[in-house]
Amino acid sequence: MLRVDRTSLRFLDVATLDAFLVGAGFETEARYGDWHRGPVTDTSREIITIARRK
């Protein structure tokens, strides 16, 4: 598991993150807007992505 704090690195939007993951050979299994598995919204402070290698 990799946890990245948005204050230390660039916070990618969902589309950019998806493109990055696909380019690295991964596919998204799940995505959450918080650590309680809430949905990603415009006000989400985090994007938690569960991805696996294709």
Backbone as CSV, one residue per row, in Angstrom:
resi,resn,N_x,N_y,N_z,CA_x,CA_y,CA_z,C_x,C_y,C_z
1,MET,0.847,-1.168,0.000,0.000,0.000,0.000,0.889,1.227,0.000
2,LEU,0.535,2.175,-0.830,1.239,3.449,-0.903,0.256,4.539,-0.543
3,ARG,0.608,5.330,0.431,-0.244,6.454,0.819,0.521,7.729,0.533
4,VAL,-0.090,8.623,-0.228,0.561,9.856,-0.631,-0.236,11.033,-0.088
5,ASP,0.427,11.896,0.614,-0.198,13.096,1.144,-0.203,14.172,0.071
6,ARG,-1.343,14.742,-0.219,-1.457,15.699,-1.324,-0.655,16.979,-1.118
7,THR,-0.245,17.264,0.107,0.559,18.463,0.331,2.003,18.263,-0.092
8,SER,2.419,16.999,-0.216,3.810,16.750,-0.584,3.990,16.411,-2.066
9,LEU,2.934,15.957,-2.710,3.009,15.610,-4.131,1.803,16.156,-4.862
10,ARG,1.878,16.133,-6.190,0.758,16.613,-6.991,-0.433,15.677,-6.860
11,PHE,-1.595,16.246,-6.617,-2.830,15.483,-6.470,-3.475,15.366,-7.840
12,LEU,-3.477,14.168,-8.400,-4.014,13.952,-9.735,-5.527,13.834,-9.706
13,ASP,-6.184,14.290,-10.780,-7.616,14.040,-10.885,-7.821,12.597,-11.350
14,VAL,-9.047,12.121,-11.304,-9.336,10.720,-11.596,-8.910,10.339,-13.018
15,ALA,-9.215,11.165,-13.996,-8.873,10.846,-15.386,-7.359,10.755,-15.590
16,THR,-6.618,11.667,-15.003,-5.160,11.647,-15.124,-4.579,10.437,-14.404
17,LEU,-5.117,10.133,-13.240,-4.666,8.962,-12.495,-4.931,7.682,-13.280
18,ASP,-6.118,7.565,-13.881,-6.436,6.382,-14.689,-5.464,6.229,-15.856
19,ALA,-5.171,7.316,-16.548,-4.241,7.263,-17.679,-2.849,6.839,-17.211
20,PHE,-2.413,7.357,-16.094,-1.119,6.991,-15.526,-1.074,5.502,-15.191
21,LEU,-2.114,5.000,-14.546,-2.162,3.588,-14.171,-2.183,2.673,-15.392
22,VAL,-2.986,2.999,-16.388,-3.044,2.196,-17.613,-1.683,2.177,-18.293
23,GLY,-1.035,3.318,-18.368,0.288,3.401,-18.978,1.335,2.591,-18.234
24,ALA,1.104,2.388,-16.938,2.033,1.598,-16.124,1.641,0.126,-16.067
25,GLY,0.566,-0.245,-16.787,0.164,-1.645,-16.852,-0.789,-2.092,-15.761
26,PHE,-1.542,-1.144,-15.193,-2.485,-1.480,-14.125,-3.914,-1.217,-14.577
27,GLU,-4.862,-1.840,-13.872,-6.270,-1.523,-14.065,-6.886,-1.264,-12.695
28,THR,-7.847,-0.376,-12.663,-8.484,0.009,-11.413,-9.534,-1.014,-11.029
29,GLU,-9.466,-1.477,-9.792,-10.484,-2.386,-9.261,-11.531,-1.633,-8.451
30,ALA,-11.098,-0.622,-7.709,-12.021,0.162,-6.886,-11.422,1.536,-6.642
31,ARG,-12.300,2.479,-6.345,-11.832,3.838,-6.047,-12.753,4.451,-5.005
32,TYR,-12.128,5.121,-4.025,-12.883,5.722,-2.927,-12.414,7.152,-2.695
33,GLY,-13.298,7.946,-2.124,-12.987,9.332,-1.819,-12.520,9.554,-0.399
34,ASP,-12.545,8.485,0.397,-12.047,8.564,1.766,-11.706,7.152,2.242
35,TRP,-11.141,7.061,3.435,-10.702,5.763,3.974,-11.855,4.935,4.518
36,HIS,-13.082,5.466,4.435,-14.274,4.717,4.842,-15.037,4.207,3.632
37,ARG,-14.376,4.215,2.486,-14.923,3.725,1.207,-16.081,4.573,0.688
38,GLY,-16.072,5.858,1.008,-17.062,6.772,0.460,-16.743,7.072,-0.997
39,PRO,-17.695,7.602,-1.746,-17.470,7.890,-3.166,-16.525,9.077,-3.379
40,VAL,-15.890,9.093,-4.538,-15.075,10.244,-4.936,-16.034,11.337,-5.407
41,THR,-15.899,12.526,-4.829,-16.726,13.670,-5.216,-15.821,14.864,-5.481
42,ASP,-16.404,15.954,-5.921,-15.637,17.172,-6.170,-14.991,17.723,-4.900
43,THR,-15.523,17.350,-3.752,-14.974,17.851,-2.493,-14.111,16.827,-1.760
44,SER,-13.895,15.663,-2.367,-13.049,14.644,-1.733,-11.639,15.175,-1.543
45,ARG,-11.102,14.953,-0.359,-9.731,15.388,-0.076,-8.722,14.334,-0.495
46,GLU,-9.201,13.121,-0.769,-8.320,12.018,-1.132,-8.943,11.218,-2.266
47,ILE,-8.107,10.520,-2.995,-8.560,9.505,-3.940,-7.808,8.238,-3.584
48,ILE,-8.531,7.258,-3.062,-7.929,5.978,-2.730,-8.261,5.037,-3.868
49,THR,-7.238,4.538,-4.524,-7.417,3.679,-5.689,-6.832,2.303,-5.415
50,ILE,-7.636,1.286,-5.673,-7.184,-0.100,-5.596,-6.964,-0.540,-7.045
51,ALA,-5.719,-0.866,-7.364,-5.385,-1.236,-8.748,-4.566,-2.512,-8.739
52,ARG,-4.653,-3.250,-9.838,-3.837,-4.460,-9.971,-3.205,-4.479,-11.351
53,ARG,-2.103,-5.176,-11.422,-1.377,-5.291,-12.689,-2.189,-6.130,-13.644
54,LYS,-2.258,-5.705,-14.894,-3.013,-6.442,-15.911,-2.346,-7.753,-16.233
